[in-house]
Amino acid sequence: MPNRGTRDALAEKIAGEITLSDDPGATLRKWRTDFDVSQTTLASELEVSSSVISDYESGRRESPGIGVVRRLVTGLLAIDERRGGERIRQYGRVLSAGFESDVVYDLREYPTARSLSSVYRQIGAEEIAAGEADRITGHTVIDSIRAITRLSSEEFIRLYGQSTSRVLVFTGVTRGESPLVALRVVSPTPNAVVLHGIDREDLWEHAADLARIDGYSLAVTTTPIDAMLDDLASIE
């Protein structure tokens, strides 16, 4: 189970975001869906009707006070803990690495090396260019635009976690040009890069050439992001 410090830090973060948001209902909905909890499940946890949760999220009810927010957050975390606590651990890894969870969705080290091909199969990725290494020991899932616009070069390197023997998964890409060009100024490069949300036909025409020059494997996947994060979380 996640440690208490991680849980408390995440609870404080979620509660703060909801309380300070210009649209608390939308922020609550974002966190509820991030935790893959339905309105009905959360309502059952809090022993209220699902219409209460719906009304808060839609703005039909007055913005929740701190006491209600605390109950909502506690309910989300309690549900996740009963499921094994993977979402809490996921956010804990990102927060402990010094990133915001809207920039880095997940950052994880594997207990042992995994073949790149097996990870690609896990997330439904198609390899476009082969790299110099065929095994990885971790992954980082990144919002492409936010990472490029908000992270310094030093912070970008921290995306590698403990090792460059990992796959960087860039989400929110249209052709892949921006993240691949950004990687050119970072040394060393990761073992693999996955561009999420596009297929081979959408890929920037020079993408495979850059990957071969820098020696990393390049792949694409259109697996929905929540399903992909769940698939990555199941890697043991």
Salt bridges, closest charged atoms under 4 A:
GLU17 OE2 - LYS13 NZ 3.03
GLU17 OE1 - LYS30 NZ 3.03
GLU45 OE1 - ARG82 NH2 2.45
ASP55 OD1 - ARG60 NE 2.81
ASP55 OD2 - ARG61 NE 3.86
GLU57 OE2 - ARG32 NE 2.55
GLU81 OE2 - ARG7 NE 2.94
GLU86 OE1 - ARG89 NH2 3.46
GLU86 OE2 - ARG93 NH2 3.16
GLU100 OE1 - LYS13 NZ 2.91
ASP102 OD2 - ARG146 NE 3.75
ASP102 OD2 - ARG150 NH1 3.11
ASP106 OD1 - ARG93 NH2 2.98
ASP106 OD2 - HIS139 NE2 3.01
GLU109 OE1 - ARG166 NH1 3.06
GLU126 OE2 - ARG200 NH2 2.85
ASP143 OD2 - ARG146 NH1 3.21
GLU155 OE2 - ARG158 NH2 3.96
GLU177 OE1 - ARG175 NH2 2.85
GLU205 OE2 - HIS206 NE2 3.52
ASP209 OD1 - ARG212 NH1 3.47
ASP214 OD1 - ARG184 NH2 2.95
ASP230 OD1 - ARG87 NH2 3.05
